[in-house]
Amino acid sequence: MSRGEVWEQAATLARSIALQVPPDHRIGLVDTQDPSGIVGILAAFIAGRSVALLPVSGVNDPDLQDLAREARCPVILVGGMLEPVTGPSPDDPLGLLDPTAGLGPGPEASPEVMVLYTSETTCKARGVRLSSRNVASNLSAMLRFTAPWAPTDRLGQILLVTHSFGLSMALLALARENPIVLLGDGPPTRRLASAFDLNEVTVFACVPYFLRLMAHRGLNLGGDCAHDVRTLYVAGGGVTDAELLTLLPDYRGEVYLMYGFTEATAGVAVRRMGDGAASDSVGLHLPETYIDVVSPEGIVQRPGSEGFIRASTPSLMIGYLGEVPRMPGSPFVTTDLGMTDVCGNVSIIGRDSEVMNFRGNRVSVVSVEATVMQITAVLDAQLKPYSRVEDARCSLRVLAHPDAHLGELRREILGTITPKGLVREITFVQTLERTRSGKPLRQASPKERLGGSAA
């Protein structure tokens, strides 16, 4: 589609939305991984309606209708078509779901333009209400902080636009007037690898898990595929500089490491590898954003001391869906653990639920999983502590290559993990569920089917 066709379709759809969606209701959107998703978001903006980017797997997702009703959506936009939502919207006596109820009067006032959902890593997804000011300030900061793209650059999009990272990259490409190549969702394949070169993709964004899958499948970005990619954005945490060099041995372009969370629209800190910032950090906070580290009691920690990441930024949300809006200007304390150095560079240790104490060591669950996934016969891995108490041991669930000898693989895994004794049990499974962004789904899930043997 040309840029003119995108805006023409968006304007036409906006007229239908304005007729079918009352001003105090939202429009639900299902990402079908084609241009209609981006067109639908633009159409909602033009129509002056808030859009709820529903975290569903598709039109047949059993939670689709419930999520749409909870978000006060009379219609769902699927593939460019408006479909009615069955059943009434919930009562809303306080008007908390009214998209026009932004941050209140005064200079902070700004209407809601969308609802993004958190990633479901450790709990049910929560709707995050974002205002026009939130989205605009975050996009403006990214435009100022990252190097400009050339007119010939093309963004390769594998991330869903219903996820904050995927949406922010799509908006960045639109703002810079660069084409977006929709490569499709799912794990990397040879077909995807050839699509990079076929469509002359020069800018690519993904999570570390996707790079690990590429390496597992013998797809060498910048080596035997994706020869034109010159700018890579990586977000999601759990990757070191040394591992990136291992995963990208032949890549010679720029790499941006990003940290953010949905409550702040998207990214809040960015580092370009090689810019002099501390190794393994995510660099400095974006313009107009301030990050510090606090104790559980809210006391600011000194540089080099571990604590919870706290952010103050104009891109911070109105509030959670169905809850009283947050106080304008108040900072947001995350569940992410990290520290700053004397220069202000931010280092992320991991989520509070993903960092544990074991025999005097601070152990990152994500780092252990990444180490195990470097074993050739391991396709995926998930580490789960038995409890939150200190020195608790863990179970490790492993998705192994079909040809792997499980006994030998078990011995190799145990020889790789440090500290020794951390893993009490290894279970070989048929599948491991992950979130839309590729993060491990750490909440209990009935869908995970166990197979093979436990050792």
Protein Blocks (a to p, Z undefined) as FASTA:
>chain_A
ZZklmmmmmmmmmmmmmmmmcfkbccddddehiaklmmmmmmmmmnopacddddbfbjkl
mklmmmmmmnopabdceehiacddehjddddfkopmpmklcnbeajkbccdfbdcddehl
mmccddddddfklmmmmmmmmmmmpccddfkbccddfbdfkbfklmmmmmmmmmnopacd
debgadddfklmmmmmmnopabdcddfklmmmmmmnopaghilgoklbcbdcdehejiaf
klmmmmmmmbcbdcddddddfklopafbdcdehilpaehiabjadehiacddddfkopac
dehiacddddddfkbcfbdehiacddehiacddfbdcdddfkopacdfbdfklccceehi
acdfklmmmmmmmpmklmbdcdddfbfcehiacdddddddfkbcfklmmmmmmmmpcceh
kambdcddfbdcddfkopacfbdcfklccehjdZZ
